[in-house]
Amino acid sequence: MKIKDNFILREIAGSYVVVPVGDLSLDFSGVITLNETGAFLFERLQKGAEREELLQALLEEYNVTPEKAAADLDIFLKKVSDADVLE
């Protein structure tokens, strides 16, 4: 999985936002806000991480059970997919 090239992640005043750039900014209205964990996952998706890599990264970075990490990851992936941010 990979984030489309025309989306970038920025930290603004302690908040993380995903904004479209280039021609995509004409078709995509608004911004996507993320929490720290969402930004953590988004950065890895920009590099083309797959679900299992993302899950492992969550388990290494955060004190969370595998079941909770997997459930939260699936929710996050559905949201970015529904927002048409993934290639």
Secondary structure, DSSP 4 states (H G I P E B T S, - for coil): --B-TTEEEEEETTEEEEEE-TTHHHH--S-EEE-HHHHHHHHHHHTT--HHHHHHHHHHHS---HHHHHHHHHHHHHHHHHTT-B-
